[in-house]
Amino acid sequence: CSAKNLLNIDEAFLKSQQSVLYPISPLYDLNTGRLSAACSRAFTRIFRVFDMDRDGLLSDAELNAFQQKIWGVSLTEKDFTGWKKMATQHDSSGGNEAEEVDVICDGKFTVAGFLAIFDVLITGQNRLEVPWKVLRTLGYDDELNLNIPASISRADDCRLASSDIDFLTSIFLQFDSDGDGTLSSSNIHSIFSVLSTPHPPWGERGTSVLFQDCFSLPCIGDEETRPASPMADVPFDPAIGSPPTSHPSSPSSIISASGVTISSS
């Protein structure tokens, strides 16, 4: 680059602009040579969003839905083949054979494979605009914090709809690692590990303290047989989204009021 001879001036300005618009430091840890923890959490959450069947893998159809959401175009068979080849050729272990993980399983992307795509785009192709396009489209700011829409975070009616219950039930089943109908503390933390603050929203009190180890399979009770909610006779105040004067004695009764029952074994 030479200002005197006007050599590569346009390229220098372009690179300067890109470094501001698409910074690498929030995405990549140059000391470890890996995606940053915040970046990995964000893309793992995005993976879960598009994993519609909750099998822990991204099929071609789910990957195409992701492509449609971000860029508004569909992937071709050649694109699928290229992405899978890119992921399989990427060293996701950082040179440590003990940490090698599968990136493709049954023809579908694992979380590691999905992350490998963005690792290659950042380090192998210098295409920082691609991960930033994904993150910003899906609500992340420049510090990789997820912006929750006001319509969700300030909803007047905080009661769970049937679709919400179905979603939470599918998450429960997905993370019930041993299939025993209960969520352990490690299962709970796995669920919330993709958040900007990667721990359950009830904080340092811990799941075992708050729920008294009463993790169990959510059951949708029959309307005719479900016990009456302890808040049923308390008027609902839409301004604050909760009964104004009465509070249930336990967290499980809060959940029961929404139609989901947590029962201890």
NORVENVEN-V163107 format. One record per residue. N is the residue number from 1. RES is the residue in three letters. SS is DSSP state (A for helix, B for strand, O for the rest). Layout:
n = <N;N>
res = <RES;RES>
ss = <SS;SS>
This chain:
n = <1;2;3;4;5;6;7;8;9;10;11;12;13;14;15;16;17;18;19;20;21;22;23;24;25;26;27;28;29;30;31;32;33;34;35;36;37;38;39;40;41;42;43;44;45;46;47;48;49;50;51;52;53;54;55;56;57;58;59;60;61;62;63;64;65;66;67;68;69;70;71;72;73;74;75;76;77;78;79;80;81;82;83;84;85;86;87;88;89;90;91;92;93;94;95;96;97;98;99;100;101;102;103;104;105;106;107;108;109;110;111;112;113;114;115;116;117;118;119;120;121;122;123;124;125;126;127;128;129;130;131;132;133;134;135;136;137;138;139;140;141;142;143;144;145;146;147;148;149;150;151;152;153;154;155;156;157;158;159;160;161;162;163;164;165;166;167;168;169;170;171;172;173;174;175;176;177;178;179;180;181;182;183;184;185;186;187;188;189;190;191;192;193;194;195;196;197;198;199;200;201;202;203;204;205;206;207;208;209;210;211;212;213;214;215;216;217;218;219;220;221;222;223;224;225;226;227;228;229;230;231;232;233;234;235;236;237;238;239;240;241;242;243;244;245;246;247;248;249;250;251;252;253;254;255;256;257;258;259;260;261;262;263;264;265>
res = <CYS;SER;ALA;LYS;ASN;LEU;LEU;ASN;ILE;ASP;GLU;ALA;PHE;LEU;LYS;SER;GLN;GLN;SER;VAL;LEU;TYR;PRO;ILE;SER;PRO;LEU;TYR;ASP;LEU;ASN;THR;GLY;ARG;LEU;SER;ALA;ALA;CYS;SER;ARG;ALA;PHE;THR;ARG;ILE;PHE;ARG;VAL;PHE;ASP;MET;ASP;ARG;ASP;GLY;LEU;LEU;SER;ASP;ALA;GLU;LEU;ASN;ALA;PHE;GLN;GLN;LYS;ILE;TRP;GLY;VAL;SER;LEU;THR;GLU;LYS;ASP;PHE;THR;GLY;TRP;LYS;LYS;MET;ALA;THR;GLN;HIS;ASP;SER;SER;GLY;GLY;ASN;GLU;ALA;GLU;GLU;VAL;ASP;VAL;ILE;CYS;ASP;GLY;LYS;PHE;THR;VAL;ALA;GLY;PHE;LEU;ALA;ILE;PHE;ASP;VAL;LEU;ILE;THR;GLY;GLN;ASN;ARG;LEU;GLU;VAL;PRO;TRP;LYS;VAL;LEU;ARG;THR;LEU;GLY;TYR;ASP;ASP;GLU;LEU;ASN;LEU;ASN;ILE;PRO;ALA;SER;ILE;SER;ARG;ALA;ASP;ASP;CYS;ARG;LEU;ALA;SER;SER;ASP;ILE;ASP;PHE;LEU;THR;SER;ILE;PHE;LEU;GLN;PHE;ASP;SER;ASP;GLY;ASP;GLY;THR;LEU;SER;SER;SER;ASN;ILE;HIS;SER;ILE;PHE;SER;VAL;LEU;SER;THR;PRO;HIS;PRO;PRO;TRP;GLY;GLU;ARG;GLY;THR;SER;VAL;LEU;PHE;GLN;ASP;CYS;PHE;SER;LEU;PRO;CYS;ILE;GLY;ASP;GLU;GLU;THR;ARG;PRO;ALA;SER;PRO;MET;ALA;ASP;VAL;PRO;PHE;ASP;PRO;ALA;ILE;GLY;SER;PRO;PRO;THR;SER;HIS;PRO;SER;SER;PRO;SER;SER;ILE;ILE;SER;ALA;SER;GLY;VAL;THR;ILE;SER;SER;SER>
ss = <O;B;O;O;O;O;B;O;A;A;A;A;A;A;A;A;A;A;A;A;A;O;O;O;O;O;O;B;B;O;O;O;O;B;B;O;A;A;A;A;A;A;A;A;A;A;A;A;A;A;O;O;O;O;O;O;O;B;O;A;A;A;A;A;A;A;A;A;A;A;A;O;O;O;O;O;A;A;A;A;A;A;A;A;A;A;A;A;A;O;O;O;O;O;O;O;A;A;A;O;O;O;O;B;B;O;O;B;B;O;A;A;A;A;A;A;A;A;A;A;A;A;A;A;O;O;O;A;A;A;A;A;A;A;A;A;A;O;O;B;O;O;O;O;O;B;O;O;O;A;A;A;A;O;O;O;O;O;O;O;O;A;A;A;A;A;A;A;A;A;A;A;A;A;A;O;O;O;O;O;O;O;O;O;A;A;A;A;A;A;A;A;O;O;O;O;O;O;O;O;O;O;A;A;A;O;A;A;A;A;O;O;O;O;O;O;O;O;B;B;O;O;O;O;O;O;O;O;O;O;O;O;O;O;O;B;B;O;O;O;O;B;B;O;O;O;O;O;O;O;A;A;A;A;A;A;O;O;O;B;B;O;O;O;O>
